[in-house]
Amino acid sequence: MKTNASAILRCIGGAVSLLVVLVSFAGCDNEAARMPSQENFTATTNDYLAQRGHVCLAKYEWPIKVLAGSREPDAQQMLVLEKLGLVTGKDVVAATPKDTTATAPAREYALTYAGRKSYLQVPVVIRTTTENITHPADFCAATLSLDRLVGWDPPQTRDGRTATSLLFTYRIALEPWAATPEAQQAFPLLARAIQREGTMQMRLGVHLTQRGWVADELDAH
C-alpha cells in the first residue's frame, strides 16, 4: 500500500480530490503510452499488423482480362488460380494495349465463391516518390504477425510532429491455396516472403498522437 500511495502522490502532486486523482491517473496512463519503449512499439506494431498485415498480390480489380498469347504475369497466374478453384475463365474479346480501338481474343477471369474469400476489402496504400495511391481491396494470400521488434530510430520532432520508424521481423500464416507449390511458383514474391519469415526486417513508420504511437498508414493526420 505504501508503494501505491507514493506513486499516486507523485502522479497527482499530493492532491487528495477524487476527481483530481482520476484525471491525474489518466494523464499518467497517456504519458506512459507516449514513451518510446519496447512495450509501446510492440503494441503499435501488433495493432498495425492486425489491421493491415496482409500479403496481397496486386490484383486490385476484377474481372481480369488476359489477351491471347500474352506473356504478362497474369497469363500464367490466372491459369494457376483457375486450377486451384479461385477463379473461373471465359473467352471474350478485349481492347489491345497499343490500339484501344482494336480488339483481340482474350480470356476473362472472375473470382469464384472460394476466391472471393481471399479478396479483402482492406485499403492498400502504394507509395511512390510523388504520391500515395490507395486501392480499396486486393487479393491476399497470407497474414503477417509480429515475430520480434528489432528496434527503432531515435524519434524526431519536426513542425510539431514526432515520428520514428520501427524495425521488426514477422511470422506468416498462409491461406491453404497459397501453401501449394503451384501458387508459390506463380507468385515469386509470395514465395520470398515465406522463405524470409523470422529473418527479413521490415520497417514501419509511426508517429506520436495524444493516445500514443500510431502507424502512419492508419492515421493520415
ChimeraX attribute file (.defattr): number of C-alpha atoms within 10 A of each C-alpha:
attribute: neighborCount
match mode: 1-to-1
recipient: residues
	/A:1	6
	/A:2	7
	/A:3	8
	/A:4	9
	/A:5	11
	/A:6	12
	/A:7	13
	/A:8	18
	/A:9	15
	/A:10	13
	/A:11	16
	/A:12	19
	/A:13	12
	/A:14	14
	/A:15	14
	/A:16	11
	/A:17	10
	/A:18	9
	/A:19	10
	/A:20	14
	/A:21	18
	/A:22	12
	/A:23	13
	/A:24	19
	/A:25	15
	/A:26	13
	/A:27	14
	/A:28	16
	/A:29	13
	/A:30	15
	/A:31	13
	/A:32	14
	/A:33	20
	/A:34	18
	/A:35	14
	/A:36	17
	/A:37	13
	/A:38	13
	/A:39	11
	/A:40	17
	/A:41	25
	/A:42	18
	/A:43	16
	/A:44	19
	/A:45	24
	/A:46	18
	/A:47	17
	/A:48	20
	/A:49	17
	/A:50	14
	/A:51	12
	/A:52	17
	/A:53	18
	/A:54	22
	/A:55	19
	/A:56	20
	/A:57	14
	/A:58	13
	/A:59	15
	/A:60	18
	/A:61	13
	/A:62	13
	/A:63	14
	/A:64	16
	/A:65	22
	/A:66	24
	/A:67	22
	/A:68	15
	/A:69	9
	/A:70	11
	/A:71	10
	/A:72	10
	/A:73	11
	/A:74	18
	/A:75	16
	/A:76	15
	/A:77	16
	/A:78	23
	/A:79	16
	/A:80	19
	/A:81	21
	/A:82	17
	/A:83	13
	/A:84	17
	/A:85	15
	/A:86	20
	/A:87	22
	/A:88	19
	/A:89	19
	/A:90	10
	/A:91	14
	/A:92	16
	/A:93	16
	/A:94	19
	/A:95	15
	/A:96	14
	/A:97	10
	/A:98	7
	/A:99	8
	/A:100	9
	/A:101	9
	/A:102	11
	/A:103	14
	/A:104	11
	/A:105	16
	/A:106	20
	/A:107	18
	/A:108	20
	/A:109	23
	/A:110	19
	/A:111	21
	/A:112	14
	/A:113	11
	/A:114	12
	/A:115	19
	/A:116	13
	/A:117	13
	/A:118	18
	/A:119	19
	/A:120	17
	/A:121	12
	/A:122	16
	/A:123	16
	/A:124	20
	/A:125	13
	/A:126	11
	/A:127	10
	/A:128	8
	/A:129	5
	/A:130	6
	/A:131	8
	/A:132	11
	/A:133	12
	/A:134	12
	/A:135	16
	/A:136	13
	/A:137	17
	/A:138	22
	/A:139	23
	/A:140	23
	/A:141	23
	/A:142	22
	/A:143	19
	/A:144	20
	/A:145	18
	/A:146	20
	/A:147	15
	/A:148	16
	/A:149	19
	/A:150	14
	/A:151	15
	/A:152	18
	/A:153	12
	/A:154	11
	/A:155	14
	/A:156	12
	/A:157	12
	/A:158	7
	/A:159	5
	/A:160	7
	/A:161	11
	/A:162	14
	/A:163	20
	/A:164	19
	/A:165	19
	/A:166	21
	/A:167	18
	/A:168	20
	/A:169	19
	/A:170	22
	/A:171	16
	/A:172	21
	/A:173	16
	/A:174	17
	/A:175	14
	/A:176	9
	/A:177	18
	/A:178	19
	/A:179	16
	/A:180	12
	/A:181	11
	/A:182	15
	/A:183	19
	/A:184	17
	/A:185	14
	/A:186	18
	/A:187	18
	/A:188	11
	/A:189	14
	/A:190	21
	/A:191	16
	/A:192	12
	/A:193	18
	/A:194	19
	/A:195	12
	/A:196	14
	/A:197	16
	/A:198	16
	/A:199	14
	/A:200	15
	/A:201	16
	/A:202	13
	/A:203	14
	/A:204	17
	/A:205	16
	/A:206	23
	/A:207	20
	/A:208	20
	/A:209	16
	/A:210	10
	/A:211	12
	/A:212	18
	/A:213	22
	/A:214	23
	/A:215	22
	/A:216	17
	/A:217	15
	/A:218	13
	/A:219	10
	/A:220	7
	/A:221	7
